Amino acid sequence: MELKELLAIQPRDYLKDGLLGPTGEIRDRVNGYYSLAMAYRCREEGLTPDVLKRIVTRLEDVAKGHEKELDDKGRPSLDQPARSALQSVQAMPEVKQSATCAAIFQAAMPHLTEWKSYAAFALHVDRIMAQLALIVAAKAMGEQS
């Protein structure tokens, strides 16, 4: 896979059916191939892992106090306070400064109606952050050689 192909991947395409498949599992390739593609897009924008960490931390903060819903075998809906909190994360300057982050949120938001999809989304953003950190570290190590 060439970098050009990875950079061409759009969140609206791979998230058009949401993060979860019909059985409630995270869709194939979301936290592998697609998170890697988004990490490269973030790198191209000059976004750092620290910026993504602030977004991930806010997503984790929204989930605090909802462990029961996150562990529930059913699919409990997000309540209005959680939806409002999620919208406040989407409005963060860190999200708005990145076309990639803004596109990920825009594509995912219609599907974030329940705690299980919310958890999948938070995990996806966390994976993007981790892969971006690896990309940045590998580049830095290559430059030191």
C-alpha positions in Angstrom: 0.0 0.0 0.0 1.4 3.3 -1.0 1.2 6.4 1.1 -0.8 8.1 -1.6 -3.5 5.5 -1.3 -3.6 5.7 2.4 -4.0 9.5 2.3 -6.9 9.1 -0.1 -9.1 7.2 2.4 -12.0 9.2 3.6 -13.7 8.7 7.0 -17.1 9.2 5.3 -16.4 6.1 3.2 -15.2 3.6 5.8 -17.6 4.9 8.5 -20.7 5.1 6.3 -22.2 2.0 8.0 -20.8 3.0 11.5 -18.1 1.4 13.6 -20.0 -1.8 14.5 -21.1 -4.6 12.4 -24.5 -6.3 12.6 -23.3 -8.6 15.5 -22.1 -5.6 17.5 -18.4 -6.2 16.9 -16.1 -3.5 15.5 -16.0 -3.7 11.8 -13.0 -5.3 10.1 -10.1 -3.0 9.4 -11.4 -0.1 11.4 -8.7 -0.3 14.1 -6.0 -1.5 11.7 -5.9 -0.4 8.2 -8.2 2.6 8.6 -6.7 3.9 11.8 -3.3 3.7 10.2 -4.6 5.7 7.2 -6.0 8.3 9.5 -2.7 8.5 11.4 -0.9 9.2 8.2 -3.4 11.9 7.3 -2.9 13.4 10.7 0.8 13.4 10.3 0.5 15.1 6.9 -1.5 17.8 8.7 1.2 18.3 11.3 -1.0 16.9 14.1 0.9 15.4 17.0 0.1 12.5 19.2 -0.2 14.9 22.1 -3.1 16.7 20.4 -4.9 13.4 19.8 -4.2 12.4 23.4 -6.2 15.5 24.5 -9.1 14.3 22.4 -8.9 10.7 23.7 -8.7 12.0 27.3 -11.9 14.0 26.7 -13.6 11.0 25.2 -12.6 8.9 28.2 -13.9 11.6 30.5 -17.3 11.4 28.9 -17.4 7.7 29.5 -16.5 7.9 33.2 -19.4 7.1 35.4 -21.0 5.0 32.6 -19.1 1.8 33.2 -22.3 -0.2 33.7 -23.6 0.9 30.3 -20.2 0.1 28.7 -20.2 -3.4 30.1 -23.9 -4.1 29.4 -24.4 -7.0 27.1 -27.3 -5.1 25.5 -26.9 -1.9 23.6 -28.0 0.9 26.0 -28.5 4.3 24.3 -26.4 7.4 25.0 -28.4 9.7 27.3 -28.7 13.4 26.5 -25.9 14.6 28.9 -23.6 12.1 27.2 -24.6 13.3 23.7 -24.0 16.9 24.8 -20.6 16.0 26.2 -19.7 14.3 22.9 -20.8 17.3 21.0 -18.5 19.4 23.2 -15.6 17.1 22.3 -16.4 17.5 18.7 -16.3 21.3 19.2 -12.8 21.2 20.8 -10.2 23.4 19.0 -8.0 20.3 18.7 -10.7 18.6 16.6 -11.5 21.7 14.5 -7.9 22.4 13.7 -7.6 19.1 11.9 -9.5 18.3 8.7 -9.0 14.6 9.4 -10.3 14.7 13.0 -13.2 16.9 12.0 -14.1 14.4 9.2 -13.8 11.4 11.5 -16.2 13.0 14.0 -18.6 14.2 11.3 -18.7 10.7 9.8 -19.1 8.9 13.1 -21.5 11.2 15.0 -24.7 9.9 13.3 -23.8 6.3 14.4 -22.9 7.2 18.0 -26.3 6.6 19.5 -25.4 3.9 22.0 -22.6 3.2 24.5 -21.1 0.3 22.5 -20.6 2.4 19.4 -19.3 5.2 21.6 -16.7 2.8 23.1 -15.7 1.7 19.6 -15.3 5.3 18.5 -13.1 6.1 21.5 -11.0 3.0 20.8 -10.7 4.0 17.1 -9.4 7.5 18.0 -7.1 6.0 20.6 -5.7 3.6 17.9 -5.1 6.5 15.5 -3.2 8.3 18.3 -1.1 5.2 19.0 -0.3 4.7 15.3 0.6 8.3 14.8 3.0 8.1 17.8 4.7 5.1 16.1 4.9 6.8 12.8 6.4 9.9 14.3 8.9 7.8 16.4 9.9 5.7 13.4 10.5 8.8 11.3 12.6 10.4 14.1 14.7 7.2 14.5 15.3 7.1 10.7 16.5 10.7 10.8 19.0 9.9 13.6 20.6 7.2 11.5 
